[in-house]
């Protein structure tokens, strides 16, 4: 049996559409931080919130 401990300090959080998105991978989080805010939000909405293009366009 394996138990994984999650600590808030291990994640980078992004707030998109009132939803907190937690990214564990440090390299991914750093790459996302380099994007302009609008581009970062689009990527997060598509890949993390599973929103379609039309849903993203409306938000």
WOURHU-V929821 format. One line per field, one symbol per residue. ss: DSSP state (h for helix, s for strand, l for the rest). A space follows every 10 residues. Layout:
# WOURHU-V929821
ss=???
This chain:
# WOURHU-V929821
ss=lllllllhhh lsssssllss sssllhhhhh hhhhllhhhh hhhhhhhlll llhhhhhhl
